[in-house]
Amino acid sequence: MISRKVAKRGFSLDYIMWLFMRLSALSLYALGLTGLTAALIMGARTQTDLNTLIRWTFFQNPSHVFSSDIINLDGFINPYWQIMEFTALFFGITHGINGLRSVVEDYMGSSWWRQVWRGFIFFLWLFISLVAVYVVLAS
């Protein structure tokens, strides 16, 4: 008879990351719907085409609204949209990188390569996050 290990009670990294994946996916849906709703309330339904509206929903950047007849973008340029962008970028990047981490954890044996990949994935997450912050702040 083969017995298997019983999972430890309490919080572990795997449980926290499992929970994070579910909550981050829900938050990305909520952020997308919030961005779309706020853009429609602010007048995007009459001032932009569908492509610009979808681009605005997922990356709320006033300099990306170029194919519309909006005369004044002052209503769109405020800290609310930057917070929305940072939140969406954080959850999106971390959600994707955590998915990559779980794939690597599943297919790598318990060798020193696993530690190398964990370090690489962490620096990849850090690099992508810094580039995203630069894009948001520089535009």
C-alpha positions in Angstrom: 0.0 0.0 0.0 1.4 3.4 -1.0 0.6 6.3 1.1 0.8 9.9 -0.1 1.8 13.0 1.7 -1.0 15.0 3.4 -0.8 18.7 2.7 0.2 20.9 5.6 -2.5 23.0 7.1 -2.3 26.8 6.9 -0.9 29.0 4.2 1.8 28.0 1.9 3.3 29.7 -1.2 1.4 27.4 -3.5 -2.0 28.2 -1.8 -1.3 31.9 -1.8 -0.3 31.9 -5.5 -3.4 29.8 -6.3 -5.6 32.3 -4.5 -3.8 35.2 -6.2 -4.4 33.8 -9.6 -8.1 33.6 -9.0 -8.4 37.1 -7.4 -6.1 38.8 -10.0 -8.2 37.4 -12.8 -11.4 38.8 -11.2 -9.7 42.1 -10.6 -8.6 42.3 -14.2 -12.2 41.7 -15.3 -13.4 44.4 -12.8 -10.7 46.9 -14.0 -11.6 46.3 -17.7 -15.3 46.8 -17.0 -14.6 49.9 -14.8 -12.4 51.4 -17.5 -15.0 50.8 -20.2 -17.8 52.1 -18.1 -15.9 55.2 -17.1 -14.9 55.9 -20.7 -18.5 55.6 -21.8 -19.7 57.9 -19.1 -17.1 60.5 -19.9 -18.4 60.7 -23.5 -16.3 58.2 -25.4 -19.4 56.6 -27.0 -20.0 59.7 -29.1 -16.4 60.9 -29.5 -14.3 57.8 -30.3 -14.5 54.8 -32.6 -14.7 51.3 -31.3 -10.9 50.6 -31.8 -10.0 53.6 -29.7 -12.5 52.7 -27.0 -11.2 49.1 -26.6 -7.6 50.5 -26.6 -8.6 53.0 -23.9 -10.4 50.2 -21.8 -7.2 48.2 -21.4 -4.6 51.0 -21.5 -6.0 54.3 -20.4 -3.5 56.7 -22.0 -4.6 60.0 -23.4 -1.8 60.0 -26.0 -3.2 56.8 -27.4 -6.5 58.5 -28.3 -5.4 59.7 -31.7 -8.1 58.5 -34.1 -11.0 60.4 -32.7 -12.5 63.9 -32.8 -12.0 64.7 -29.2 -11.1 68.3 -28.9 -10.3 68.5 -25.2 -8.6 65.5 -23.4 -8.5 67.2 -20.0 -11.3 65.0 -18.7 -9.2 62.0 -19.5 -5.9 63.2 -18.0 -6.1 62.7 -14.3 -4.5 60.5 -11.6 -7.5 58.2 -11.6 -6.5 56.8 -15.0 -2.9 56.4 -14.0 -3.9 54.4 -10.9 -6.2 52.3 -13.1 -3.2 51.7 -15.5 -0.8 50.8 -12.7 -3.3 48.4 -11.1 -4.1 46.7 -14.4 -0.4 46.4 -15.3 0.5 45.0 -11.9 -2.2 42.4 -11.9 -1.7 41.5 -15.5 2.1 41.2 -15.4 2.1 39.4 -12.1 -0.7 37.0 -13.2 1.2 36.1 -16.4 4.5 35.7 -14.7 2.9 33.6 -11.9 1.5 31.3 -14.7 5.0 31.0 -16.1 6.3 30.2 -12.7 3.7 27.4 -12.1 4.6 25.8 -15.5 8.3 25.9 -14.6 7.6 24.4 -11.2 5.5 21.6 -12.8 8.1 20.6 -15.3 11.4 21.2 -13.6 12.8 18.6 -11.2 14.1 19.5 -7.9 17.6 20.5 -9.1 19.6 23.7 -9.1 18.0 24.6 -12.5 14.7 25.3 -10.7 16.4 27.9 -8.6 18.0 29.4 -11.7 14.6 29.6 -13.4 13.0 31.1 -10.3 15.6 33.9 -10.3 15.2 34.4 -14.1 11.5 34.7 -13.7 11.8 37.1 -10.9 14.1 39.4 -12.8 11.8 39.1 -15.9 8.9 40.2 -13.7 11.0 43.1 -12.3 12.1 44.2 -15.8 8.7 44.1 -17.3 7.2 46.0 -14.4 9.8 48.7 -14.6 9.3 49.1 -18.3 5.5 49.3 -17.8 6.0 52.0 -15.1 8.2 53.9 -17.4 5.7 53.7 -20.3 2.9 54.9 -18.0 4.8 57.8 -16.5 6.6 58.9 -19.7 3.5 59.1 -21.8 
